[in-house]
Amino acid sequence: MPYILIVCTANVCRSPVAEALLRDRLKRMGLDEWEVGSAGTWAYPGQRAAESSIQLMGEQGLDIENHASRIVADSLLSTTDLVLCMEIGHAEALRAEFPKERHKVYLLTEMSDRHYSVEDPYGGPLEAYQGMVAEVATLIDEGMPRIVELASANEKSRSARGKDG
């Protein structure tokens, strides 16, 4: 089944929120066997999600209480079918550091035909987190057809390479 990875900086604020929202949207579409994870380009492994992110997801019935941050690694990217980054710099860095995986690295905003970074509210007021959650939810909802299309195509390609190898 397809595996989608959401990437931000520390993997404690934006990407855990996007992971929970995307998993929820896929489940609602009947794609609950799809896997969604998250990681950070500069993550300190094992950190909890930001309290405001936990709170806001809880208000939507989504539990990220047990989230533990992790760093992006080659072993993770090689099993991923689609990588959705929160910032332009994240996508550029991953494409440069992992050139074999560059074909599956995109900005989350690109899924809805935009090209900008989702601002990080870390350390800011609750209102900043609320804005980020609303923005990420909109981007996922608008981009869902492209997300499903790209992840499906890349998963088929990865599976075919695995059978040939």
N, C-alpha and C positions, 0 to 999 in steps of 0.2 A: 504494500500500500504506500501511497505517497507520504513523504515526510517533509514538512515545511519548518524552516528555522527562522525565527525573528531575531534580529540583532540590533542592539543599541550599545551604549558605552559600557556601563557597569552591570547591566542585566539585573537591575533592581527596581526600575521605574517604568519606562516605556515598553520594553520588550515583554516583561511578565504580563502587563495589561493586554498587549496585542496578542500574546499567546493565548490567554484566557478567552478573549473576545473571538479570535479566529476559531479556536476549538469549539466554542459555543455555536458559531455560525455554521460550521461544517456539520456539527451534530444535528442542527435543525434541518439541514439539507439531506439528512440521512447518510452522511459520510463520516459516521462516528468511528470507523476503522482507520481513518486517516490519522497520522501522527503530527503533532505540532509541538515544537520545543522553542527554547530561546537561549541566547548566550550573549556575551558582551565582548567587545574588542579589547577592553581594559578591565575586565571583571576580576574581582577578588573572589575566588571560589567559596561557595557555601554561605554567602550573605543572604539575608532575608529580603523580600521585596520591601520597598518603601511603605511606611505605615499608611500614607495617604492612598497609595495604589491598592493596598489590601482593603482599606475601608471602602473605597469607591467600587471595587469589584464586588465586595460583599453586598453592597447595596443593590447590585444587579443579580445577586444570587450566584456569583462566581467566586469560588474559593481559591485564593493564591497564598493562603496562610503558610503553606509548607514549601513555598518556592525557595530554591537554593540556587544562587548565581553560579554560572560557569563561564569559562573563557572559550572563545572560538578556537578550534583546533582542526588540523587536517583530518584527523580520524572522524570528527563530527561532520565536517563538510563533505567528505567522500560518501557518506550515507544519506545525504540530504538531497532532495529533489528541487527545492526552491528556497532561496535565501532572500528574506525581505529585510532590508536595512532601514533604520530610522533617519540616518544622516548621509549626505553625499559623501562625506569623508569616510564613513564606515564602508560604503560600497567600494570606493576607490581603493581603500587599504586592503580589503579582502581580495579584490581582483588582482592587485599587485602581489600580495603575499601568497595567494593560492591560485596561480594562473590556470591550472587544470580545471578549476571549479568556476572560473569567471563567467561561463555561459549561463549559470543559474543564479547569479547575484544581481539583485535589483533593489531599487528603493521601494518602500511600501507605497509612496506617492505615485510611482510609475504605474501601479496597477490600475489607477484611475486617470491615466494620461496627464499626470502632473510631474513636476520635477523640482522638489524642494525638500528640505530637511524638516522633520517634526521636532519642534523645540522641546528641550529637556527641562521639565519643571522641578527637577530634584532640588530639594532644600527650599523651595518656594512655598507660597501659601496654598491652601487647599484649592482655591479658585484656579490656580495655574494647573493643578492636577486635573481638575474637572474639565478644563479646556482641552487638555491633552487627551483625556479619555474620550471626550466627544469627538475630537478630531480623528483619533485612531479608529473609533467605531465607524465613522462616516467613510473613511478611506477603505476600510475592510469591506463594508457593505457595498460601496460603489465599485470596488476592485475585485469582488468575488468571482465574477465570470473569468477574468484573466488569471487570477490566482489558481483557480481550478484547472484551467486550460494548461498553463505552464507547468504546474506540478504534475499533472497527469502525463503530459508529453515527456517530461524529463524522467519520470519514474519508469515509463515504458522503455525509454532509451537505456537507462541504467540497468533495468532487468535484462534487456537483450544483450548488453555488454557482458553481464555476469554469466549468462548462459553460453556465450561464445568463448569466454576466457577459461 
